[in-house]
Amino acid sequence: MDRNLTALKPSLVWKHFDRIVRIPRPSSHEEKIRQYVLDFAREKGLECREDGAHNVYVRKPASPGMENRKGVILQAHLDMVPQKNNDKAFDFENDPIDAYVDGGWVTADGTTLGADNGIGAAAILAVLEDDTLVHGPLEALFTATEETGMDGAFGLEPGLLQGEILLNLDSETEGELYVGCAGGLDANIRFAAGWEPLPEGDYTAARITVKGLKGGHSGIQIVCQRANANKVLFRFLDTAAEAFGTMLCEVDGGGLRNAIPREASAVVLVESRRFDALAEALARYEKTIGAEYAGIEDSVSILIGKCDAPARMIGRRTAEVLVRAVIACPDGVQKMSTAMPGLVQTSNNLARVVSEGDAVRLQCLMRSSVNSEKEALGRSLKALFALAGAETELTGSYDGWNPNMRSPILGAMVSSYEALYGRKPAVTAIHAGLECGIIGSKYPGLDMISFGPTICYPHSPDEKVEIASVGRFYEFLVHTLRNTPEKR
């Protein structure tokens, strides 16, 4: 494997990205990457500070003759999504990402790469370092804990930012300019486990595992109609309980709230005499799922194996209503946009189902560019799980970002892209929660655009960034800064 990222072009961007991937930075553990940015800024003699929400702020004066240009805020987040393959031994709080070149891409060995949003952060550091660039007044805003709640954006101090334009470098398709995004809402659901002792008799404990799914970003890849491991698992658990009398002991499905679940497992009890029949039914079910997701999920694997019996099982009544509620829970695309063809308008990701302590907990992340639909979907989930006897708390609501098609910076960037590459960029919105909506609510009137290089499969161990697109993205960023509109 070629691990020499510093040989790639543009050299300053890849130099900083090579350093960033070596710094552990899962959400809520960003101390080292913040220190890296602060140390870099101080070494360059740039004004910098960390605010109370752990955002890092850096200011760079305009280059000579550009003082009359509108101030630009370059923004990226410092944390990354920590996802790995089950067979990969890795500690995201201590281990460096093992990034390498694979043809025309950079990827990582068995883990997320962190190009989301490490490449954006690296590009900002490159701009701050390169004193040959032509630009107006610059501010760099590196936000904290974006992936698990946008804490930095929510905690951004009023009056901190002075620029009129914000360029968010957290999009994932080069050649597209994003002018709007979805808002979000979390549903945190709790079933009292009602633990019971194991029944007497000749029973076998079995672990059922769903794996091999693609997963991905619950905003960007939700339109791909990929399978949700939690839904796949619980569909079979329902059949198994009815046909074979299985009893649910424990469950651990999905991972992060904003990642489509790739893997899920459950431990069940089944009468020993019926184990073989259960295994045969599971083999047939695996083929059914493979056929239903043909061309979408080509590596789905649903396995069963005998295991040690746990000390207890989930209460039978709880297990019954839990399984039915998970089956009934809406998941995936709920509505497409009529205003922008191909754009998801409203969705839900059933991200997590886990038995722990005295409860079985579920987590859903709802997204919508229409606030009323987002709130309605939240109430629908709350009603569904209330009927099943669960408690639901709706938290973390944030609004979307409404497009401004008359934006001055949009016009300037469309012209810049066309001048560079001989074609106009696509202007669109994204079904994901960019920080622009939150920052814009704190700084009304900001002229905002989001763009970035091409990153495939973010939030999954298959994440990769296209090398050539990083070059075009950075060239476009530099050209945009050179052609920023003048102050009024």
N, C-alpha and C positions, 0 to 999 in steps of 0.2 A: 504493500500500500504506500502511495506517495503522500506523506504527511507534511510536506514542505509548502504550506499555504503562502508563505511570504514570497514565493517565486511568482505568484499570480499577479495579474494587473487588474485594477489600479493598485499599485504597491502599498500606498498608505492605508487604504481601506483594508486590504488583506493583512497588513502588519497588525493593525489594531484588532481585527477579528481573530487572528491567530492568538493574540494575547487574551482576548475575551473568553474564548472557548476553554482556556486553561484555568479560568477563575470560576469556582463553583458559585452559582447564582440562581438556585431555584427560588420561587416566590417565597418571601418572608425571610430569606437568608441571603441578602444582597449586600452585606456589610463590605465584603472584599471588593466587589465591583464598584461600589460607590467610592471606596478609598482610591481605587485605580484611577477613576475619572478625576477626583479632586487632586490627587498627586500630579497627574498629567497637566491639569490646568495651572496649578501653582508653578510647576516647572516651566511652563510657557509664559508665565507672568500674566495670566488672565484672571480677571475677577471671578470668583467662584464662591459658592456656599451650599450648604445642605439645609433644607427647611425642616419644619417639625414633622412633616409627613414622609421624610426621608427621600424627597426628590433632590436631585443635584442640579444646580443652576450655574451656567457659565456665560460670561459676556465677552464678546470680541468686537473691538471698534471697527468701523468701516475702513476699507482700504482708501488710500488717498484719492480724492475726487468723487467718492461715492457717498459722501456724508448726507446728501440730499435725497437718497433713496429711502423708501419705506423700510422700517426695521423688520427683519425676518426672525422668527423663532423656529429653530430646528428641533423637532421633538421625537424621542424614541423612549421605549421603556427598557429597564435594565434587567428585569427578571426573565426567566425562561421556564417552559413547561418541562417538568422532570418525568419523562416516560421512558421505560426500557422494556426490552423483551424479558419474559419470565426467566429465561435461562441465562441472562446476563447478570453477572455479579457487579454491582455498581452502586456507589454511594454519592448521590448528587450533592450532598453538603460538603464533601471533601475531595472527590475525584475530579480531575480534569476531563473534559469531553475528548474522546479519541476521534478527532476529525481527520478526514483524508480526502484526497482527490480521486474521484471515480469517473473517468472520462471527462465529460464537460460539466461535471457537477462536483460539489463538495458535500459530503454526507458524514455520518458518524457510525461507529461500530456498535450497533445494538442499542443505541439510545437516541433520544432527540438530539438534534444538532445545536439548537439555540440560534439559528439564523433569524428566527422570529424571537426577538427583535434585535439580535446581536449585530446583524449586518447594518441595520439602521443606525445603531449606536456607533459602530465602527466608521460609518460614513460621516457622521457628525464630528467625531474625533479627527478624522482626516481633514475636514474643512477647517477645524480649529487649528490644526497643526500647520497647514500649508499657507505660508505667508505670500505666495505668488498669486493666489486667487484674487479675483476682483469681486467685491461684494459691498453691500451697504452694511449698516449696523446689524450685528448678529447676536442672538441669544440662543443658547443651547439648553433645552429642558430634558433631563433624563428622569423619567418618572419611575416610581416604585410600585412593586407588587401589582402590576397590571393584570397578570394572568388569573389571579384568584379573587379579584374584586375591584380592580382599578383604584386601589387605596390612595396611591399618589395623586391621581387626578382629582379624586374627591377631596383630598386634603390640601390641594394647591392654594397657596395664600393669595388673597386679593391684593392687587397693586404690585405684585412681584414682576410681572411681565410688562414690557414696554412696547414691544413690536406691534405692528398692524397686521402682519401676515404670519400664519402658522403653517409650516410644512411638516406634516406627520409622515414619518418614514417607516410605517408599519403595515404597508400593503404588500401583496404577495403575487402580483402579476405585472411584470414589466410591460410598459406600453399602455397602461390603464391609469387614469386619474380618477380617484374616488372623491365624490363631492357629497356623500351621504352615507349613513350607516344605521344599523338597527340599534334599538335600545334593548335592555335586558332586565330580567327578573328571576330571582332564585326561589325555588320551592324546597324547603327543608322539612322532611316528612318523618314522623316517628311512630312506629308501632311498638307497644309494650310487648316484649318477647313472650312473657308468660311461660317461662321455662318449665318443662316437665321432665321427670325421670324417664329413662328409656323403658319401654315395655318389656315384660318378661317373655321369653320364648326364643325360638331359633331365628334370629334376624342377622342379616349381613349389612354392614355399613359400606356404602359406596360413594365415591366422589365422581360427580358428573362435571365435566369441564368443556366449556366452549372456548375455542381459541382459533387463531389463524385469520381473524377478521382484519380488515384494513384500518378501521377506526378513522382518526383524522380530526380536524378542527370542526367543532359542532356548529360553527357558523358557515364556514367556507365549503366544507365537504358535505353538509347536510343535504344539499341538492342532489348529491350523487346517489341517494337512495341506498346507502350502505346498510348492512345489517347491524343492529344493536345487540351486543352479546347478552345484555340483561333480558331483552325481549325474547331472544332465541332460547335462552336457558329456561325462563319461566313458562314459556309455551309448553316445553316438554315436561316441566315439573307438574303442570296442571294435568296433562295426559297421564303421567305416571301415577299421580295420586289417585286418579279415577280408575285406571285400568289395573294397577298393581298394588294399590294401597300403600304407596311409599309415604314416609313421614320425614318432614324436613327438619334437619338438625342445625345446619348453619349455611350461610351464603356469603359470598364475597364477589361482587360483580362490579366491573367498571373501575374508574380511577378518578380523574379530575373532572370537575363540573363542565368544563368547556372542551372535553375530548369525547368523541363518540366511542362508547365502550367496545374494546377489541376482545376482551377476555372476561369470563365469568365462571364461577364454580359454585357448586353446592354439595353438601354431604347429606345423604338421605339414608334412611333405614328401609330395608325391604325384607320380607320373609325369604329366608335362604332358598327355599324351593322355587322361588319366583325370580331369582337373580338372573338366570340365563335368559328367561323370557324378556326381562327388562332390558338386558344388554342387546338382545336382538331388535327390540323395538327402537332402541336408541340408534342402532346402525341404520335402520330404515329411515328414521327421522333425519339423520345426517344427510342422507341422499335427497330427502325432500327439501331440506334447506338449500343444499347445493343446487338443486334444480330451480328453486324459486329465485335464487340470487345468481344464476348463471350469467357470466359476463360482468358481474359486479364484484362478487366474492368468490374467487377461484381457489382459495386455499382454506376454506372453512373446515374445521375439525371439531367433532363433538365426541368426547371420549368418556368411558366409564371404567372405573377400576375399584377393586375392593380396598378398603382402608381400615385403620383402627377405629373402633367405635368411640364416638365422643362421650363425654360424661353426661350429657343431657340433650334434649331436643327442644325445638321451638314448640310452644303450646299448639295443640292441634287446631284449635279455633283460630288462633293468630295466623298460623301457616295457611289455613284455608283462605282467609280473607286477604292475606298478603299476596298470595299467588294470583288470586282473581283480580286484585287491584292493579298489580303490575301488568297483567295481560290487558286490562282495560285502559291503562294509562296511555294517553296520546303520545306519540313519539315520531320525530321526523318532521317533514314539511307539512304544515297545516294549511297554508295558503300562499299562492304565488301572486306577485305584483301584476296588476293590469296596466300600471303606468309605465313600468320598465320591464319588458318581456325578458324572461329568463332569471329574474331576480326573485329570490324567496322573500316573501313579505313577513310570514309568521311561522315559527317552528318551536318544537320542544325537544330537548335532549334528556332522556332518562339516563342520567350519568352514573348513578351510584346506587347500589343496593348492598348493604352489609349488616350482618348480625354482630353486635358488639355490646359488651356490658349487659344492661338490662333491656336492650331494645334492638329492633331492626330499623335501620335508618336508610332513607332514600333521599336522593338529591336530584332535582331537575333544574335545568337552565332553559328558560324561555327567552326567545328573541322576537322582536317585531319592529318594523319601521313605523308602525301605527300604534301609538301608545294605548289607545282604547282596546285594541285587539290583544295586546300584551297583558293588560290588566284583566280582560275577560278570560283569557286562557288561564291566568293564575287563579281566578275564582273557580273556574271549571275544575282544575286540579284539586283545589282545596275541597270542593264539594264531593268529588269522587272519593278522596281518601277519608273524608269525614264519614261517608256511608260505610266505609270499611273499618271505622273505629279508630283511625289514626289522627294524630295531631299534625297540622301543617302550618308552618310559619313562612310567610312570603317576605323576602328581604332583598336588599341590594338593588332596588329599582333605579334605573337610570334611563333617561330619554335618548332617543336617537338624534341624529344630526340631519337636519333638513337641507337639501341641496339649494345652492344659490347659483343658478346658471348664468347670472350677470356678474359674477365675481371677477374683479380686475385681475387677480393673480391667475385665475383659470384661463382667461383670455391670453395672458402673457405666456403661460406654460404651454398652451396648445400651439401658439406660434413658435415657441422655442423648440418643441418636439418636432414640429413639421420642418423647421429649418435644419435641424440636425439629421433627421432620418427620412425626409421626403414623404412623410405621411402623417396624418393627424392621429393623436392618441385616442383611445376609447375613453369616453367620459361616462362614468357609471356610479353606482352605489354598491355597497357591500353588506351582506347579511351577517355582519359580525359587529362586535362592540368596540369600535375604535374610541380612543380617548377624546377625540375631537368633540363629541357631543357634550361631554362633561366639562372640558376646558372651555368650550364655547359658552356654556351656561354661566361660567364664572367670569368670563371676559367677553361680554356681548359685543358684537361688531367685528370680531376677529375674522379675517378673510382666510379660509382654511382649505387646504388640499391634502390628500393622502396619496402617496405613491411609494413604490419600492421595486426591488428586483423580483425575479420569479423564484418562489419558494414552493416546493411541492410537499404535500403530506405533513404540514406543520402539526405539532402536538402529537406526533407519533414517532416511533423509532425509525420510520422510513423517511423522515424529513431530509430534504436536500435542497440546495440552492444552486441555480444555474450560474456558472462562472461568467459567461459572456453577458448575461443580463445584469450582473453586478457592475460591469464596466459601462454599459449603456445607462443604467440607473444613475451612476455617479457622474458621468459626463453630463447627463440631463440636469442633475442637481446643480452642478457647477455653472452650467449655461443659464439656468434659471436665476441663480444668485447674481450673475453678471447683468441680467436684463430685468431686474426687479423694478417695478414702476416707481416713479419719483413721488415724493411727498406732495400732497396737495398744498 
